[in-house]
Amino acid sequence: MSNVKERILGAVTVMSEEDAKKVWELICATFILNNAEEEIPDPEELEAMNAYKAGNPDYQPSISQSELIKKLGL
């Protein structure tokens, strides 16, 4: 995955649900996504998501949402 895509995923990960919905609406309004399909996470991705939900410090964001918003100029 490219650096840009990884940065986008990281940014969305730390956003509030409300902000993530706004970003999704922006994406839908900007790009035609009729060929987008939902991917089923592989076991490694599921393990990482579960560790994040459990509060494992190795899987927690290293930047706060407010710091990220400032850094991205949003």
Buried (B, 14 or more C-beta within 10 A) or exposed (E): EEEEEEEBEBBEBBBEEEBBEEBEEEEEEEEEEEEEEEEEEEEEEEEBEEBBEEEEEEBEEEEEBEEBBEEEEE
